[in-house]
Amino acid sequence: MLNQELNKALVDCNSALDLYSHENAWLESRGLVHLRRGDLNSSIWDFNAVIKSDPHAFWALYGRGVAQMRKGKTAEGQADIKAAEALHPGITAEATERGFSSSPQ
């Protein structure tokens, strides 16, 4: 969450997924790491997998929205962020505090 040691965080997420492949939390965490690293396609892939399993996964929806916005897919990104905000009011403020922004980096 602090945007530090992202390579190690990715290794940790992959190791956790090797052991607990059924745990959406690790997949969602890896999606956030990919997003922090700027690997938008991998981020979206992970978030899509989480959302497929749990359509109410608001952090995955928010993260996918941010990734879509950064890819220039404004309408899709805004729709995901709006859906996340409906499920968890205040998520945009929380994400901003944690350094996640839908603006390009």
Backbone hydrogen bonds, N-H to C=O, Kabsch-Sander energy under -0.5 kcal/mol:
donor,donor_aa,acceptor,acceptor_aa,energy
9,A,5,E,-2.4
10,L,6,L,-2.2
11,V,7,N,-2.0
12,D,8,K,-2.7
13,C,9,A,-2.5
14,N,10,L,-2.5
15,S,11,V,-2.5
16,A,12,D,-2.5
17,L,13,C,-2.5
18,D,14,N,-1.9
19,L,15,S,-1.5
20,Y,16,A,-3.2
23,E,20,Y,-2.0
24,N,22,H,-0.8
26,W,23,E,-0.7
27,L,23,E,-1.2
28,E,24,N,-3.1
29,S,25,A,-2.3
30,R,26,W,-2.4
31,G,27,L,-2.2
32,L,28,E,-2.0
33,V,29,S,-2.2
34,H,30,R,-2.9
35,L,31,G,-2.3
36,R,32,L,-2.6
37,R,33,V,-2.3
38,G,34,H,-0.8
38,G,35,L,-0.9
39,D,34,H,-2.3
40,L,38,G,-1.6
43,S,39,D,-2.2
44,I,40,L,-2.7
45,W,41,N,-2.2
46,D,42,S,-2.3
47,F,43,S,-2.6
48,N,44,I,-2.9
49,A,45,W,-1.9
50,V,46,D,-2.0
51,I,47,F,-2.8
52,K,48,N,-2.4
53,S,49,A,-1.5
54,D,50,V,-2.7
57,A,54,D,-2.1
58,F,56,H,-1.6
61,L,57,A,-2.3
62,Y,58,F,-2.6
63,G,59,W,-3.0
64,R,60,A,-2.7
65,G,61,L,-2.3
66,V,62,Y,-2.5
67,A,63,G,-2.6
68,Q,64,R,-2.8
69,M,65,G,-2.5
70,R,66,V,-2.5
71,K,67,A,-1.4
72,G,69,M,-1.6
73,K,68,Q,-2.7
74,T,72,G,-1.4
77,G,73,K,-2.5
78,Q,74,T,-3.0
79,A,75,A,-2.1
80,D,76,E,-2.1
81,I,77,G,-2.4
82,K,78,Q,-2.6
83,A,79,A,-2.2
84,A,80,D,-2.6
85,E,81,I,-2.5
86,A,82,K,-1.9
87,L,83,A,-1.7
88,H,84,A,-2.3
91,I,88,H,-1.9
94,E,90,G,-2.3
95,A,91,I,-3.1
96,T,92,T,-2.3
97,E,93,A,-2.2
98,R,94,E,-1.6
99,G,96,T,-1.4
100,F,95,A,-3.1
101,S,99,G,-0.6
